[in-house]
């Protein structure tokens, strides 16, 4: 009969090509073909390849991966509906009789929406109503059902478009996050160990933002799939109606048509998958200095260690070169430098991390760093790490170097007006930063033991030049030239 061909086609779509039975828990693979979840998993296992593939589709031979299985709930619903439909078609009754008069139901009452017999037609209940021959009424309502079916098909198309767009957005979001995550990891890899905590924090924020975006997308997809499921069920119900005799077709007709009219596709809320925050962390950025602030030390100068030619400010925050040895030379002590014009900071480091900044301004000669507290301070001093001195300096107005053996020339693209010094005792690192352009200058790597103290060399003042002091300062957020960093 007329139902055979559609049922045969649906049967083919609902049958697993591996077990040749109706699909159970159907899943889709990359090429779009569907199989029982158990069947395709067993097929992959029997192939004996890598755990995730690739494998070849049993139907079209295209490659797919085991991890790409996607549950096909719509197909599962269709399989269930087909099984129910086959059960119903076996129980069809042709030529139903009126329950009151035992007469054939040959007429259809428009007002009551039900099939009636000729005796019912003459009753008081139906006499004022509009009545059609049942076959004629069936044709009229078939036309109405077809219009409803066309409407629902358009709604399905809209749902499919939205579903596709949401999946594209989800993929785009994942790609954006993946690229941004790789960039963050790469850039943080250039920094020191102290940045690991900041890296972890930003990646966590990025992951949370990804979860929020994907949550909204998944919510949209869930609503879309619910609408798709409702549409599929209603369409299947209408298609079943087409296969029924006139009496069965017209049963609950008004309810079906009303549900068709009420079935309107609700488009999901639109939103951008662009990330709200800028996760780019350039190495030479203010963020680096912000992180170093966590280890800020309020360094002051120790007058007992100052060479007699050095002049310290009253707050012991700056030092400059004097014109001649002062009266302090008369009261020399073991702590004081007596030949090289140096002075130490009062702070003592034997563990942990510390950071401070020194304003060098336009000085033409200066030196900064740390030294071991036990290092010699008398006579001629060779300022090398092997002697307990880790220092960088400027000399001759433009020659920067790290005092290693031999000295390491430093090429700076921007003249530093303020220098940051960062000590990581356990890591064995002393790092110098150009605060002016927020760039890395040089890092000493060594194995420390004993106490370390900050070291300052204001340079020589010859002919009235280089008379500016070295100033230990943390002037809020300035770049060393007095310009406030916003």
C-alpha positions as CSV (number, residue, x, y, z in Angstrom):
1,X,0.0,0.0,0.0
2,X,1.0,3.7,-0.1
3,X,2.7,3.4,3.3
4,X,5.2,0.8,2.1
5,X,7.7,2.9,0.2
6,X,8.1,5.7,2.8
7,X,8.5,3.0,5.5
8,X,11.1,1.2,3.4
9,X,13.1,4.4,3.0
10,X,12.8,5.2,6.7
11,X,13.7,1.6,7.5
12,X,17.0,1.9,5.5
13,X,17.9,5.1,7.3
14,X,17.2,3.6,10.8
15,X,19.1,0.3,10.3
16,X,22.8,0.0,11.3
17,X,24.9,-1.2,8.3
18,X,27.1,-3.2,10.7
19,X,24.5,-5.3,12.6
20,X,21.6,-4.8,10.1
21,X,19.2,-4.1,13.0
22,X,17.5,-0.9,14.1
23,X,20.2,1.4,15.6
24,X,20.7,1.4,19.3
25,X,22.2,4.6,20.8
26,X,23.1,5.9,17.3
27,X,26.3,8.0,16.9
28,X,27.6,10.0,13.9
29,X,31.2,9.9,12.7
30,X,33.2,12.5,10.8
31,X,31.7,11.6,7.3
32,X,28.1,11.9,8.6
33,X,27.2,8.2,8.6
34,X,25.5,6.7,11.6
35,X,25.9,3.4,13.5
36,X,25.1,1.8,16.8
37,X,27.5,3.0,19.4
38,X,28.5,-0.5,20.4
39,X,28.8,-1.7,16.7
40,X,31.2,1.1,15.6
41,X,33.2,0.9,18.8
42,X,33.6,-2.9,18.3
43,X,34.5,-2.2,14.6
44,X,37.3,0.1,15.7
45,X,38.6,-2.4,18.3
46,X,38.8,-5.1,15.8
47,X,40.8,-3.0,13.4
48,X,43.6,-3.1,16.0
49,X,45.0,0.4,15.1
50,X,45.9,3.2,17.5
51,X,43.4,3.9,20.2
52,X,42.0,7.0,18.4
53,X,42.5,6.0,14.8
54,X,42.3,7.0,12.1
55,X,39.8,4.4,10.9
56,X,37.8,4.1,7.7
57,X,34.1,4.4,7.6
58,X,32.4,0.9,6.9
59,X,30.1,2.6,4.3
60,X,32.1,5.3,2.4
61,X,35.7,4.4,3.5
62,X,36.5,8.0,4.6
63,X,38.8,8.5,7.6
64,X,37.5,9.2,11.1
65,X,38.7,9.2,14.6
66,X,37.1,7.3,17.5
67,X,37.1,10.5,19.6
68,X,34.9,12.2,17.1
69,X,31.7,10.1,17.9
70,X,28.7,12.4,18.3
71,X,25.5,11.0,19.8
72,X,22.6,11.4,17.3
73,X,19.5,12.0,19.5
74,X,17.4,13.0,16.6
75,X,18.0,9.7,14.8
76,X,17.3,7.8,18.0
77,X,13.9,9.5,18.2
78,X,13.2,8.7,14.6
79,X,14.0,5.0,15.1
80,X,11.7,4.9,18.0
81,X,8.9,6.6,16.0
82,X,9.4,4.2,13.1
83,X,9.0,1.2,15.4
84,X,5.8,2.7,16.9
85,X,4.5,3.5,13.4
86,X,5.1,-0.1,12.3
87,X,3.2,-1.3,15.3
88,X,0.2,1.0,14.6
89,X,-0.1,0.2,10.9
90,X,-0.5,-3.4,11.7
91,X,-3.6,-2.5,13.8
92,X,-5.4,-0.2,11.3
93,X,-9.1,-0.6,11.1
94,X,-10.8,0.4,7.9
95,X,-14.4,1.7,7.9
96,X,-14.9,2.5,11.6
97,X,-18.5,2.5,12.9
98,X,-20.4,5.1,14.9
99,X,-20.3,4.2,18.6
100,X,-23.9,5.4,19.1
101,X,-25.7,4.1,16.0
102,X,-23.4,1.3,14.6
103,X,-23.5,3.1,11.3
104,X,-20.5,3.8,9.0
105,X,-18.8,7.1,9.7
106,X,-19.3,8.8,6.3
107,X,-19.5,12.5,7.4
108,X,-17.3,15.0,9.1
109,X,-18.6,17.8,11.4
110,X,-16.6,21.0,11.0
111,X,-17.7,22.6,14.3
112,X,-17.0,19.5,16.4
113,X,-14.1,18.3,14.4
114,X,-15.2,14.7,14.4
115,X,-16.5,12.0,12.0
116,X,-20.2,11.2,12.3
117,X,-22.7,8.9,10.7
118,X,-25.9,9.9,8.7
119,X,-28.0,9.3,11.8
120,X,-25.8,11.7,13.8
121,X,-26.3,14.2,11.0
122,X,-30.0,14.4,11.7
123,X,-29.6,14.7,15.4
124,X,-30.2,18.0,17.3
125,X,-26.5,18.1,18.2
126,X,-25.2,18.2,14.6
127,X,-28.2,19.5,12.6
128,X,-27.1,23.2,12.7
129,X,-23.5,22.3,12.0
130,X,-21.6,22.4,8.7
131,X,-21.0,18.8,7.6
132,X,-18.9,17.4,4.7
133,X,-18.5,14.0,3.2
134,X,-15.6,12.5,5.1
135,X,-13.4,12.0,2.1
136,X,-14.0,15.6,0.9
137,X,-13.1,16.8,4.4
138,X,-10.0,14.7,4.4
139,X,-8.9,16.4,1.2
140,X,-9.5,19.9,2.6
141,X,-7.5,19.1,5.7
142,X,-4.7,17.5,3.8
143,X,-4.2,20.8,2.1
144,X,-4.2,22.6,5.5
145,X,-1.7,20.0,6.8
146,X,0.5,20.4,3.8
147,X,0.6,24.2,4.5
148,X,1.5,23.4,8.1
149,X,4.1,21.0,7.0
150,X,5.7,23.6,4.7
151,X,5.7,26.1,7.5
152,X,7.4,23.6,9.9
153,X,10.0,22.7,7.2
154,X,11.0,26.3,7.0
155,X,11.2,26.5,10.7
156,X,13.5,23.4,10.6
157,X,15.7,25.1,8.1
158,X,16.0,28.1,10.4
159,X,16.9,25.9,13.3
160,X,19.5,24.1,11.2
161,X,21.1,27.4,10.2
162,X,21.2,28.6,13.8
163,X,22.6,25.3,14.9
164,X,25.4,25.5,12.3
165,X,26.2,29.1,13.3
166,X,26.4,28.2,17.0
167,X,28.7,25.3,16.3
168,X,30.9,27.5,14.1
169,X,31.0,30.1,16.9
170,X,32.0,27.4,19.4
171,X,34.8,26.2,17.2
172,X,35.9,29.8,16.6
173,X,35.9,30.5,20.3
174,X,38.0,27.4,20.9
175,X,40.5,28.4,18.2
176,X,40.8,32.0,19.6
177,X,41.4,30.6,23.1
178,X,43.9,28.0,21.8
179,X,45.9,30.7,19.9
180,X,45.7,33.1,22.8
181,X,46.8,30.3,25.3
182,X,49.8,29.4,23.1
183,X,50.8,33.1,22.9
184,X,50.5,33.5,26.7
185,X,52.6,30.4,27.3
186,X,55.2,31.5,24.8
187,X,55.6,35.0,26.2
188,X,55.7,33.9,29.8
189,X,58.4,31.4,28.8
190,X,60.7,34.4,28.2
191,X,60.3,35.7,31.7
192,X,61.8,34.5,35.0
193,X,60.4,32.1,37.5
194,X,58.5,34.8,39.4
195,X,56.1,35.2,36.4
196,X,54.9,31.6,36.7
197,X,52.3,32.6,39.3
198,X,51.0,35.4,37.0
199,X,50.9,33.1,34.1
200,X,48.8,30.6,36.0
201,X,46.4,33.3,37.1
202,X,45.9,34.6,33.5
203,X,45.4,31.2,32.1
204,X,42.8,30.5,34.8
205,X,41.0,33.7,33.9
206,X,41.1,32.8,30.2
207,X,39.8,29.3,30.9
208,X,37.0,30.8,33.0
209,X,36.1,33.2,30.2
210,X,36.1,30.3,27.7
211,X,33.8,28.4,30.0
212,X,31.4,31.3,30.2
213,X,31.3,31.7,26.4
214,X,30.9,28.0,25.7
215,X,28.3,27.8,28.5
216,X,26.2,30.4,26.7
217,X,26.7,28.7,23.3
218,X,25.8,25.3,24.8
219,X,22.7,26.8,26.3
220,X,21.7,28.2,22.9
221,X,22.4,24.8,21.3
222,X,20.3,23.0,24.0
223,X,17.3,25.3,23.3
224,X,17.8,24.9,19.5
225,X,18.0,21.1,19.8
226,X,14.8,21.1,22.0
227,X,13.0,23.1,19.3
228,X,14.4,20.8,16.7
229,X,13.2,17.7,18.6
230,X,9.7,19.2,19.0
231,X,9.5,20.0,15.3
232,X,10.7,16.6,14.3
233,X,8.1,14.9,16.5
234,X,5.3,17.1,15.1
235,X,6.4,16.5,11.6
236,X,6.5,12.8,12.2
237,X,3.0,12.9,13.7
238,X,1.7,14.7,10.6
239,X,3.4,12.3,8.3
240,X,1.7,9.4,10.2
241,X,-1.6,11.2,9.8
242,X,-1.1,11.1,6.0
243,X,-1.0,7.3,6.2
244,X,-4.2,6.8,8.2
245,X,-7.7,6.5,6.7
246,X,-9.9,9.5,6.7
247,X,-11.4,8.9,10.2
248,X,-8.0,8.4,11.8
249,X,-6.5,11.4,9.9
250,X,-9.2,13.8,11.1
251,X,-8.9,12.7,14.7
252,X,-7.6,15.5,16.9
253,X,-7.2,17.6,13.8
254,X,-7.7,21.0,15.5
255,X,-5.2,20.2,18.2
256,X,-2.6,19.3,15.6
257,X,-3.2,22.4,13.5
258,X,-3.2,24.6,16.6
259,X,0.2,23.1,17.6
260,X,1.5,23.8,14.1
261,X,0.5,27.4,14.3
262,X,2.0,27.8,17.7
263,X,5.3,26.2,16.6
264,X,7.5,29.3,16.0
265,X,11.2,29.1,15.9
266,X,12.8,31.2,18.7
267,X,16.2,32.5,17.6
268,X,18.9,32.2,20.3
269,X,20.4,35.3,21.9
270,X,23.3,36.6,19.8
271,X,26.6,37.5,21.3
272,X,30.2,37.8,20.3
273,X,32.8,35.1,21.1
274,X,35.6,37.7,21.2
275,X,37.5,37.7,24.5
276,X,36.8,40.6,26.7
277,X,40.2,41.0,28.2
278,X,43.6,41.6,26.5
279,X,45.7,38.6,27.5
280,X,48.8,39.8,25.6
281,X,51.8,40.1,28.0
282,X,54.7,41.7,26.2
283,X,58.0,41.1,28.0
284,X,58.8,44.8,28.0
285,X,55.6,46.0,29.5
286,X,54.4,47.8,32.7
287,X,53.0,44.6,33.9
288,X,56.5,43.3,34.5
289,X,57.2,46.2,36.8
290,X,53.8,45.7,38.5
291,X,54.8,42.2,39.3
292,X,58.2,43.2,40.6
293,X,56.5,45.6,43.0
294,X,55.4,42.6,45.0
295,X,59.0,42.3,46.1
296,X,59.7,46.0,46.7
297,X,62.4,46.7,49.3
298,X,62.8,50.1,51.0
299,X,66.5,50.3,50.6
300,X,68.6,52.9,52.5
301,X,72.3,53.6,52.5
302,X,74.6,52.6,55.3
303,X,76.8,55.5,56.2
304,X,79.3,53.3,58.1
305,X,80.3,51.6,54.8
306,X,80.5,54.8,52.7
307,X,83.9,55.8,51.2
308,X,85.1,59.0,52.7
309,X,84.6,61.0,49.5
310,X,80.9,60.1,49.2
311,X,78.2,62.4,50.5
312,X,74.9,60.8,51.7
313,X,71.6,62.7,52.0
314,X,69.9,63.1,55.4
315,X,67.3,60.5,54.6
316,X,70.1,58.1,53.3
317,X,68.3,57.7,50.0
318,X,70.9,59.4,47.7
319,X,74.6,59.5,47.3
320,X,77.0,61.7,45.3
321,X,80.7,62.1,44.9
322,X,82.4,64.8,47.0
323,X,85.3,66.9,45.9
324,X,87.8,65.5,48.5
325,X,88.1,63.1,51.3
326,X,86.0,64.2,54.3
327,X,86.8,64.1,58.0
328,X,85.4,60.6,58.1
329,X,88.8,59.3,57.0
330,X,90.0,60.1,60.4
331,X,87.6,57.6,61.9
332,X,88.1,54.7,59.5
333,X,86.5,51.4,60.5
334,X,86.6,47.9,59.1
335,X,83.1,48.3,57.5
336,X,84.1,51.3,55.3
337,X,85.5,51.2,51.7
338,X,88.8,53.1,51.9
339,X,90.0,53.1,48.3
340,X,87.1,52.5,45.9
341,X,84.2,55.1,46.2
342,X,81.4,52.6,47.1
343,X,78.6,52.4,49.6
344,X,76.4,49.6,50.7
345,X,72.7,49.5,51.5
346,X,71.6,48.6,55.0
347,X,69.4,45.7,53.9
348,X,70.8,42.2,54.2
349,X,69.6,39.4,51.9
350,X,70.1,35.7,52.7
351,X,67.0,34.3,51.2
352,X,63.9,35.2,49.1
353,X,63.5,37.9,46.6
354,X,63.9,41.7,46.6
355,X,63.5,44.6,44.2
356,X,64.5,48.3,44.3
357,X,65.0,51.1,41.8
358,X,67.7,53.7,41.5
359,X,67.4,56.9,39.6
360,X,70.5,57.5,37.5
361,X,69.2,60.4,35.5
362,X,71.7,61.9,33.0
363,X,74.8,60.8,34.9
364,X,77.7,59.9,32.6
365,X,79.2,57.3,35.0
366,X,77.7,55.1,37.7
367,X,77.6,51.5,38.9
368,X,74.9,49.4,40.7
369,X,74.6,45.9,42.0
370,X,75.1,43.7,45.1
371,X,78.0,42.3,46.9
372,X,78.7,39.6,49.5
373,X,78.8,41.1,53.0
374,X,82.0,39.3,53.7
375,X,83.7,40.6,50.5
376,X,86.9,42.7,51.0
377,X,86.4,46.5,51.3
378,X,89.9,47.6,51.7
379,X,92.6,48.4,49.2
380,X,92.2,47.9,45.4
381,X,89.0,45.9,44.7
382,X,88.4,43.8,41.6
383,X,84.7,44.0,41.1
384,X,83.9,40.5,39.9
385,X,81.4,37.8,40.9
386,X,84.4,35.5,41.9
387,X,85.3,38.2,44.5
388,X,81.7,38.6,45.7
389,X,80.6,41.6,43.5
390,X,77.9,41.5,40.9
391,X,77.7,44.9,39.3
392,X,76.7,46.7,36.0
393,X,78.0,50.1,35.2
394,X,78.1,53.0,32.8
395,X,81.3,54.7,31.9
396,X,82.6,57.2,29.3
397,X,79.0,58.6,29.0
398,X,77.6,55.7,26.9
399,X,79.4,52.4,27.5
400,X,77.3,50.0,29.5
401,X,78.8,46.7,30.7
402,X,78.3,43.9,33.1
403,X,81.4,43.4,35.2
404,X,82.1,39.7,34.4
405,X,85.4,38.2,33.4
406,X,85.9,39.5,30.8
407,X,83.4,42.4,30.9
408,X,80.2,41.9,29.0
409,X,79.3,44.9,26.8
410,X,75.6,45.8,27.0
411,X,73.7,47.3,24.0
412,X,70.8,49.4,25.2
413,X,68.5,51.0,22.6
414,X,67.1,53.5,25.2
415,X,69.3,55.3,27.8
416,X,68.0,54.3,31.2
417,X,67.2,57.1,33.6
418,X,66.0,54.7,36.2
419,X,67.4,51.2,36.8
420,X,65.6,48.3,38.6
421,X,67.5,45.6,40.5
422,X,65.9,42.3,41.2
423,X,67.4,39.6,43.4
424,X,66.2,36.0,43.5
425,X,68.4,34.4,46.1
426,X,67.3,30.8,45.7
427,X,67.3,31.0,41.9
428,X,70.8,32.5,42.0
429,X,69.9,35.5,39.8
430,X,70.5,39.2,40.0
431,X,68.6,41.0,37.2
432,X,68.8,44.6,36.0
433,X,65.9,46.3,34.2
434,X,65.7,49.5,32.3
435,X,62.6,51.1,33.9
436,X,62.6,53.9,31.3
437,X,61.5,51.6,28.4
438,X,60.6,48.6,30.7
439,X,63.2,46.3,29.2
440,X,65.5,43.7,30.5
441,X,69.2,44.7,30.6
442,X,71.2,41.8,32.1
443,X,71.0,38.9,34.5
444,X,73.9,37.5,36.6
445,X,73.5,33.8,37.3
446,X,75.4,32.4,40.2
447,X,75.2,30.3,43.4
448,X,74.9,32.5,46.4
449,X,76.0,31.9,49.9
450,X,76.2,34.2,52.9
451,X,74.6,37.6,53.2
452,X,74.2,39.9,50.2
453,X,73.8,43.7,50.3
454,X,72.9,46.4,47.7
455,X,76.0,48.2,46.2
456,X,76.2,51.8,44.8
457,X,78.9,53.6,42.9
458,X,78.1,57.3,41.9
459,X,81.1,57.6,39.6
460,X,83.7,60.3,39.4
461,X,82.8,64.0,39.1
462,X,85.4,65.6,36.8
463,X,85.2,69.2,35.7
464,X,81.8,69.7,37.3
465,X,80.3,66.8,35.3
466,X,78.5,63.8,36.7
467,X,77.6,65.7,39.9
468,X,74.1,64.3,40.1
469,X,73.4,61.9,42.9
470,X,72.2,58.3,42.6
471,X,68.8,58.3,44.2
472,X,67.1,55.2,45.6
473,X,63.5,55.9,44.8
474,X,60.1,54.6,44.1
475,X,58.3,57.7,42.8
476,X,54.9,56.2,42.5
477,X,54.7,55.1,38.9
478,X,57.2,57.3,37.0
479,X,59.5,56.2,34.2
480,X,62.6,57.7,35.7
481,X,62.3,61.0,33.8
482,X,59.5,62.4,36.0
483,X,56.7,61.4,33.6
484,X,53.8,59.7,35.3
485,X,52.9,56.3,33.8
486,X,49.2,55.9,33.6
